[in-house]
Amino acid sequence: MPGFPRLRESYDLVVVGGGHAGLQAGLKAGLLHHSAAVLDRGPKYSRSFYAPRMDNIPGFPDGISGHALLDHQAAALRRVGDRVGYFSPALVTRVDRTPEGYAVAFDWLKQPRTVHARAVVLAMGVVDRMPEVGGKIDTIFPWANFALFDFCLFCDAHDMTGRSVAVVGHDAYTARLALELLHWEPRSVEILTHGWPFLGGVEPGEALALRSALAEQRVPVHEAELAELGGLREKEFRVRFADGAERTYDRGFSGLGWYSMHSEIPRSLGCRFDGDGYVVTDEDCRALAADTGEPIPGLYCVGDLRNGWNSIPEAWATAERAVIHAYASYL
Ligand SMILES: Cc1cc2nc3c(=O)[nH]c(=O)nc-3n(C[C@H](O)[C@H](O)[C@H](O)COP(=O)(O)OP(=O)(O)OC[C@H]3O[C@@H](n4cnc5c(N)ncnc54)[C@H](O)[C@@H]3O)c2cc1C
């Protein structure tokens, strides 16, 4: 079919997810002269798709947007297109172990398909929780697209220096994130719980410690619900509360954590998870079994889904390690 990669029955490697980690895993497999299929739901589901400027990417001293970087990676993958197929949008629905390796079921071009592989790399990432304003999550998108609302401490906190910042969230994670942000010397930090009781349900001792740390650092908490956002034209994060009061900040910051850890497929394969919901791997990014703690043969987990740091250099490094290990051990 012109314009579409040809789907084979089996590959050396199947990569589930084609964000920064999955595209790198596919590229590396092709460079090592293995056949691979990268099955991706679509770039707009990558965490970085809405990152307007990333400053820690080697080779881009003026920064680069997440979607431009994904485009570069997809272009590199096409250079090994004789060995590696990039199927998108392709939604993987299940992965099963077989005597020869794995069977991966997915929907592509509105058809259910299955491919077989000797080894599988899980690279589905995680999904950020968005604040719902006016009952919708997409209200926040314009502020996120203009880098006026950020999600990632290690990626974006350096941009908070000297600025007033509103951290949206209500739990212990939010409180710790607000305190952590102070390291980058913002002008001020405030917490907006968006109608939720602050630290509700948090163990009383921990709640007390967090409250006193916030009071000591002069981080106020506003519990009113957010009714409307504004200030886009002025490059501000302006909030109008349900009671009509307004506050204006230089930046908003999510203290909401993750909406989805994409744990269904790794759980069905018997993977071990850490306390935060990440898949536990060894140094070679082999997924460890929940019951024995031993590596599950031929199964790797890379990028944000794996226990480690959530960043693009880490996504690339884990992808490289997994595919080189697979080359040496299974392929
Ligand atoms: C706003 C923001 C700014 C950021 N800025 C930076 C930065 O400046 N520097 C930095 O290093 N990092 C940054 N990050 C973090 C970075 O985006 C992630 O670490 C990186 O995207 C992780 O790569 P990944 O491949 O593991 O996951 P992702 O890039 O999220 O990709 C996961 C892919 O899996 C696919 N997928 C999921 N489930 C399925 C399924 N069932 N079937 C098929 N496909 C599936 C999705 O379509 C997606 O393409 C930022 C994150 C955010 C949210």
The ligand as an SDF file (V2000), in Angstrom:
LIG
                    3D

 53 58  0  0  0  0  0  0  0  0999 V2000
    5.4760   19.9900   29.3930 C   0  0  0  0  0  0  0  0  0  0  0  0
    6.6590   19.0630   29.4290 C   0  0  0  0  0  0  0  0  0  0  0  0
    7.9140   19.5840   29.1880 C   0  0  0  0  0  0  0  0  0  0  0  0
    9.0200   18.7440   29.1800 C   0  0  0  0  0  0  0  0  0  0  0  0
   10.2310   19.2880   28.9400 N   0  0  0  0  0  0  0  0  0  0  0  0
   11.3270   18.5000   28.9110 C   0  0  0  0  0  0  0  0  0  0  0  0
   12.6190   19.0640   28.6770 C   0  0  0  0  0  0  0  0  0  0  0  0
   12.7590   20.2710   28.5130 O   0  0  0  0  0  0  0  0  0  0  0  0
   13.6730   18.2130   28.6640 N   0  0  0  0  0  0  0  0  0  0  0  0
   13.5530   16.8660   28.8910 C   0  0  0  0  0  0  0  0  0  0  0  0
   14.5600   16.1520   28.8540 O   0  0  0  0  0  0  0  0  0  0  0  0
   12.3490   16.3220   29.1370 N   0  0  0  0  0  0  0  0  0  0  0  0
   11.2510   17.0830   29.1500 C   0  0  0  0  0  0  0  0  0  0  0  0
   10.0200   16.5520   29.4470 N   0  0  0  0  0  0  0  0  0  0  0  0
    9.9430   15.1120   29.7470 C   0  0  0  0  0  0  0  0  0  0  0  0
    9.9350   14.3080   28.4410 C   0  0  0  0  0  0  0  0  0  0  0  0
    8.8510   14.7380   27.6510 O   0  0  0  0  0  0  0  0  0  0  0  0
    9.7730   12.8240   28.7430 C   0  0  0  0  0  0  0  0  0  0  0  0
   10.7810   12.4100   29.6290 O   0  0  0  0  0  0  0  0  0  0  0  0
    9.8760   12.0040   27.4560 C   0  0  0  0  0  0  0  0  0  0  0  0
    8.8430   12.3710   26.5680 O   0  0  0  0  0  0  0  0  0  0  0  0
    9.7890   10.5130   27.7700 C   0  0  0  0  0  0  0  0  0  0  0  0
    9.8490    9.7790   26.5850 O   0  0  0  0  0  0  0  0  0  0  0  0
    9.0430    8.4170   26.4670 P   0  0  0  0  0  0  0  0  0  0  0  0
    9.3370    7.9150   25.0950 O   0  0  0  0  0  0  0  0  0  0  0  0
    9.3000    7.5550   27.6350 O   0  0  0  0  0  0  0  0  0  0  0  0
    7.5020    8.8180   26.5670 O   0  0  0  0  0  0  0  0  0  0  0  0
    6.6810    9.7530   25.6050 P   0  0  0  0  0  0  0  0  0  0  0  0
    7.5600   10.7060   24.8750 O   0  0  0  0  0  0  0  0  0  0  0  0
    5.5850   10.3010   26.4370 O   0  0  0  0  0  0  0  0  0  0  0  0
    6.0950    8.7680   24.4980 O   0  0  0  0  0  0  0  0  0  0  0  0
    5.2420    7.7040   24.8140 C   0  0  0  0  0  0  0  0  0  0  0  0
    4.6130    7.2420   23.4940 C   0  0  0  0  0  0  0  0  0  0  0  0
    3.9270    6.0170   23.7280 O   0  0  0  0  0  0  0  0  0  0  0  0
    2.7730    6.0090   22.9430 C   0  0  0  0  0  0  0  0  0  0  0  0
    1.8190    5.0500   23.5390 N   0  0  0  0  0  0  0  0  0  0  0  0
    1.3230    5.0390   24.7950 C   0  0  0  0  0  0  0  0  0  0  0  0
    0.5160    3.9700   24.9710 N   0  0  0  0  0  0  0  0  0  0  0  0
    0.5120    3.3190   23.7870 C   0  0  0  0  0  0  0  0  0  0  0  0
   -0.1380    2.1480   23.3190 C   0  0  0  0  0  0  0  0  0  0  0  0
   -0.9420    1.4000   24.1110 N   0  0  0  0  0  0  0  0  0  0  0  0
    0.0560    1.7700   22.0240 N   0  0  0  0  0  0  0  0  0  0  0  0
    0.8510    2.4850   21.2020 C   0  0  0  0  0  0  0  0  0  0  0  0
    1.5070    3.5910   21.6050 N   0  0  0  0  0  0  0  0  0  0  0  0
    1.3370    3.9970   22.8790 C   0  0  0  0  0  0  0  0  0  0  0  0
    2.2670    7.4460   22.9110 C   0  0  0  0  0  0  0  0  0  0  0  0
    1.5440    7.6880   21.7160 O   0  0  0  0  0  0  0  0  0  0  0  0
    3.6000    8.2250   22.9340 C   0  0  0  0  0  0  0  0  0  0  0  0
    3.9870    8.6350   21.6270 O   0  0  0  0  0  0  0  0  0  0  0  0
    8.8870   17.3560   29.4570 C   0  0  0  0  0  0  0  0  0  0  0  0
    7.6060   16.8340   29.7240 C   0  0  0  0  0  0  0  0  0  0  0  0
    6.4970   17.6840   29.7130 C   0  0  0  0  0  0  0  0  0  0  0  0
    5.1420   17.1190   29.9950 C   0  0  0  0  0  0  0  0  0  0  0  0
  1  2  1  0
  2  3  1  0
  2 52  2  0
  3  4  2  0
  4  5  1  0
  4 50  1  0
  5  6  2  0
  6  7  1  0
  6 13  1  0
  7  8  2  0
  7  9  1  0
  9 10  1  0
 10 11  2  0
 10 12  1  0
 12 13  2  0
 13 14  1  0
 14 15  1  0
 14 50  1  0
 15 16  1  0
 16 17  1  0
 16 18  1  0
 18 19  1  0
 18 20  1  0
 20 21  1  0
 20 22  1  0
 22 23  1  0
 23 24  1  0
 24 25  2  0
 24 26  1  0
 24 27  1  0
 27 28  1  0
 28 29  2  0
 28 30  1  0
 28 31  1  0
 31 32  1  0
 32 33  1  0
 33 34  1  0
 33 48  1  0
 34 35  1  0
 35 36  1  0
 35 46  1  0
 36 37  1  0
 36 45  1  0
 37 38  2  0
 38 39  1  0
 39 40  1  0
 39 45  2  0
 40 41  1  0
 40 42  2  0
 42 43  1  0
 43 44  2  0
 44 45  1  0
 46 47  1  0
 46 48  1  0
 48 49  1  0
 50 51  2  0
 51 52  1  0
 52 53  1  0
M  END
$$$$
